Amino acid sequence: MARQRATIVCWGWGLIRDHLGKCIVGFMRNLGTSSNLLAELWELRDGLCLAAERNFYLEIEVDAEAIVQLIFSIDISSHAYANIICDCRFYLKTRWKLAIKL
């Protein structure tokens, strides 16, 4: 008996706010069918990229502890999402002091 897997269409989105909590800019990306983890990584990457383009200093809030663990993991070379994790690390190391809140 074959099972049909449910496909989930994911969107990645986020907001960049100022120090008073006022929204400065938002972003959104259609990720097609994806896992929650990959969607969270794309949200982080897109937010970092947008902030770099606009030269913003960031304090980053993520609601997935797995994202923080992946960013700080030593060896991700065999991870399925290694490329996007490396992108996030690049932006974090070259642009800002890192302050990630869960």
Backbone bond lengths (Angstrom), bond angles and torsions (degrees), N, CA, C in turn:
res aa  C-N    CA-C-N  psi(-1)  N-CA   C-N-CA  omega(-1)  CA-C   N-CA-C  phi
1 M - - - 1.436 - - 1.530 108.45 -
2 A 1.287 116.77 125.44 1.464 121.39 179.96 1.523 110.15 -90.39
3 R 1.304 114.69 143.16 1.463 119.85 176.30 1.520 108.60 -108.36
4 Q 1.285 114.53 140.97 1.457 119.09 176.19 1.523 108.21 -99.15
5 R 1.316 115.45 124.23 1.462 119.92 179.16 1.519 109.51 -79.16
6 A 1.297 115.20 139.61 1.460 119.71 175.64 1.522 109.00 -73.83
7 T 1.299 115.66 133.45 1.458 119.10 175.96 1.518 108.46 -98.19
8 I 1.299 114.92 139.02 1.453 120.97 -178.29 1.521 107.82 -117.86
9 V 1.311 115.73 124.69 1.455 120.05 175.27 1.519 107.32 -85.12
10 C 1.317 116.40 124.68 1.465 121.68 -176.71 1.518 111.12 -110.58
11 W 1.296 113.75 145.82 1.456 122.36 172.14 1.510 107.54 -121.84
12 G 1.311 116.79 136.96 1.457 121.14 173.02 1.519 108.05 -105.23
13 W 1.314 116.36 134.32 1.457 119.07 -179.85 1.518 109.88 -151.85
14 G 1.303 115.28 163.32 1.456 119.85 177.93 1.516 111.12 -168.81
15 L 1.314 115.05 171.33 1.461 122.79 179.06 1.512 109.27 -128.23
16 I 1.302 116.22 144.96 1.456 121.21 169.34 1.520 105.78 -111.24
17 R 1.324 115.50 123.30 1.468 121.63 -177.04 1.518 110.14 -114.66
18 D 1.317 115.38 157.14 1.461 119.21 175.80 1.530 109.95 -83.86
19 H 1.325 116.79 -176.07 1.463 121.42 -176.17 1.527 113.14 -65.91
20 L 1.333 118.10 -14.62 1.462 122.29 177.38 1.527 112.12 -97.15
21 G 1.319 116.85 -1.26 1.458 121.35 -179.64 1.515 113.99 90.33
22 K 1.323 117.32 2.90 1.462 121.53 179.21 1.530 109.63 -76.25
23 C 1.327 115.84 133.65 1.467 120.87 -179.71 1.526 110.27 -67.73
24 I 1.332 115.61 126.53 1.467 121.63 177.62 1.524 109.64 -96.86
25 V 1.321 115.89 -46.86 1.462 120.89 -178.33 1.528 108.51 -156.63
26 G 1.314 115.80 149.78 1.454 121.41 175.97 1.517 109.94 -124.83
27 F 1.319 115.26 166.34 1.464 119.52 179.54 1.519 109.11 -148.34
28 M 1.341 115.38 155.90 1.461 121.15 -179.66 1.521 108.89 -151.13
29 R 1.330 116.13 145.93 1.465 121.74 178.68 1.533 108.38 -143.16
30 N 1.334 116.42 132.81 1.455 121.43 172.47 1.519 107.22 -81.29
31 L 1.329 116.78 118.97 1.460 121.60 -177.58 1.522 112.91 -98.42
32 G 1.316 117.34 0.86 1.457 119.68 -176.75 1.520 109.56 67.34
33 T 1.313 117.06 -142.93 1.461 119.51 176.29 1.521 108.12 -86.23
34 S 1.310 115.15 131.92 1.461 119.40 -171.58 1.517 109.87 -159.16
35 S 1.318 114.65 168.42 1.461 120.66 172.62 1.525 108.63 -90.48
36 N 1.317 116.20 160.52 1.464 120.50 176.99 1.521 110.83 -61.45
37 L 1.330 116.63 -39.89 1.458 120.72 -178.81 1.529 111.09 -61.90
38 L 1.323 116.93 -45.75 1.459 119.93 179.30 1.527 110.82 -65.31
39 A 1.324 117.09 -38.77 1.467 120.30 177.58 1.527 110.61 -61.07
40 E 1.334 117.35 -43.04 1.473 121.15 178.41 1.527 111.02 -63.63
41 L 1.322 117.28 -39.96 1.464 120.29 178.09 1.527 111.32 -64.65
42 W 1.330 117.48 -41.53 1.465 120.31 177.43 1.522 110.92 -63.75
43 E 1.331 117.27 -39.70 1.463 120.37 178.02 1.523 110.60 -60.62
44 L 1.329 116.26 -45.61 1.460 120.39 179.00 1.527 110.19 -62.36
45 R 1.316 117.25 -48.35 1.466 121.29 -178.59 1.526 111.75 -61.43
46 D 1.331 116.96 -46.09 1.465 119.93 -178.98 1.525 111.61 -64.61
47 G 1.327 116.67 -38.93 1.462 120.01 177.34 1.518 111.99 -64.96
48 L 1.327 116.72 -42.55 1.465 120.97 178.13 1.527 111.22 -64.42
49 C 1.320 116.67 -41.89 1.463 121.60 179.67 1.532 110.54 -63.49
50 L 1.319 117.12 -45.47 1.459 121.49 179.10 1.530 111.03 -63.15
51 A 1.319 116.37 -42.89 1.465 120.43 178.61 1.526 111.02 -64.02
52 A 1.326 117.01 -37.99 1.465 120.55 178.42 1.528 110.50 -64.98
53 E 1.331 116.48 -42.13 1.463 120.66 178.93 1.525 111.80 -61.40
54 R 1.328 116.32 -34.58 1.468 121.08 -177.22 1.526 112.98 -99.64
55 N 1.327 116.14 2.69 1.465 122.30 177.31 1.532 113.02 59.45
56 F 1.330 116.40 45.51 1.462 122.24 177.95 1.519 110.08 -92.91
57 Y 1.328 116.97 145.75 1.461 122.80 167.50 1.520 105.57 -88.73
58 L 1.324 117.13 138.33 1.462 120.06 -175.21 1.515 113.53 -124.52
59 E 1.302 114.71 146.75 1.456 123.59 159.39 1.520 103.16 -115.04
60 I 1.305 116.79 122.19 1.461 121.36 -170.17 1.519 110.68 -100.14
61 E 1.333 115.69 132.54 1.457 121.25 173.80 1.519 108.50 -114.87
62 V 1.307 116.06 125.08 1.462 121.62 174.47 1.520 107.87 -125.22
63 D 1.331 116.07 150.66 1.460 118.98 -179.16 1.526 112.35 -107.49
64 A 1.320 116.48 15.94 1.464 120.89 179.72 1.528 109.37 -125.93
65 E 1.312 115.88 110.27 1.464 120.65 179.94 1.527 111.28 -60.62
66 A 1.326 116.83 -30.09 1.470 120.69 179.70 1.526 111.23 -60.91
67 I 1.323 117.55 -33.60 1.467 121.02 178.51 1.521 109.96 -64.89
68 V 1.317 116.70 -47.12 1.466 121.15 179.50 1.523 109.96 -60.37
69 Q 1.335 116.91 -42.97 1.463 120.51 179.32 1.526 111.36 -62.22
70 L 1.321 117.77 -41.23 1.467 120.50 179.13 1.524 111.88 -66.72
71 I 1.313 117.04 -39.91 1.467 120.58 -179.52 1.523 110.47 -63.01
72 F 1.333 116.99 -36.33 1.460 120.65 -177.26 1.527 114.13 -97.12
73 S 1.336 117.85 -0.67 1.464 120.45 177.29 1.519 109.74 -65.87
74 I 1.327 115.62 144.51 1.461 119.54 -178.68 1.525 110.93 -74.95
75 D 1.317 117.74 -51.42 1.462 120.48 -175.30 1.519 110.55 -114.17
76 I 1.303 116.24 110.90 1.461 121.28 176.46 1.531 110.81 -118.37
77 S 1.317 116.70 11.44 1.467 121.18 -173.55 1.528 113.21 -57.36
78 S 1.316 117.83 -30.86 1.461 120.04 -179.22 1.532 112.37 -98.70
79 H 1.325 117.20 3.69 1.462 120.36 -179.46 1.530 109.76 -74.86
80 A 1.315 116.59 142.59 1.465 121.65 -178.69 1.529 112.53 -60.30
81 Y 1.328 117.47 -27.63 1.465 121.56 -177.71 1.528 112.02 -108.27
82 A 1.318 117.19 27.48 1.472 121.56 -175.31 1.528 112.48 -56.42
83 N 1.330 118.10 -39.36 1.468 119.93 -177.01 1.519 112.56 -63.44
84 I 1.310 117.06 -46.22 1.465 119.01 -178.40 1.533 110.87 -72.19
85 I 1.327 117.22 -32.68 1.470 120.53 175.27 1.527 109.35 -63.16
86 C 1.327 116.88 -42.40 1.477 120.84 177.51 1.522 111.29 -63.16
87 D 1.332 117.72 -38.80 1.467 120.47 175.78 1.525 110.58 -58.98
88 C 1.323 116.29 -47.44 1.469 120.69 179.81 1.522 110.46 -60.73
89 R 1.312 116.91 -45.12 1.470 120.70 179.06 1.521 111.36 -60.78
90 F 1.324 116.71 -41.11 1.466 120.74 179.21 1.524 110.67 -58.11
91 Y 1.328 116.61 -51.01 1.466 120.08 -179.82 1.523 111.18 -61.98
92 L 1.323 116.59 -41.76 1.464 119.86 -177.88 1.521 112.19 -66.79
93 K 1.320 117.64 -37.24 1.469 120.52 -177.31 1.520 113.00 -78.93
94 T 1.310 117.38 -28.93 1.456 119.12 -173.76 1.520 113.82 -97.01
95 R 1.302 118.46 -14.79 1.454 119.65 -171.66 1.527 115.76 -113.35
96 W 1.331 118.36 -39.10 1.450 118.80 -167.53 1.505 112.75 -142.32
97 K 1.299 114.19 162.33 1.453 119.72 161.69 1.521 105.28 -72.46
98 L 1.285 116.01 143.77 1.454 119.83 -174.57 1.517 110.93 -95.72
99 A 1.303 115.52 124.83 1.458 121.91 174.05 1.518 106.60 -136.69
100 I 1.317 116.94 94.92 1.463 120.89 -178.79 1.511 108.72 -103.05
101 K 1.321 115.90 129.09 1.461 122.00 177.05 1.517 108.88 -110.56
102 L 1.309 115.81 142.15 1.469 120.00 174.08 1.507 109.63 -94.53
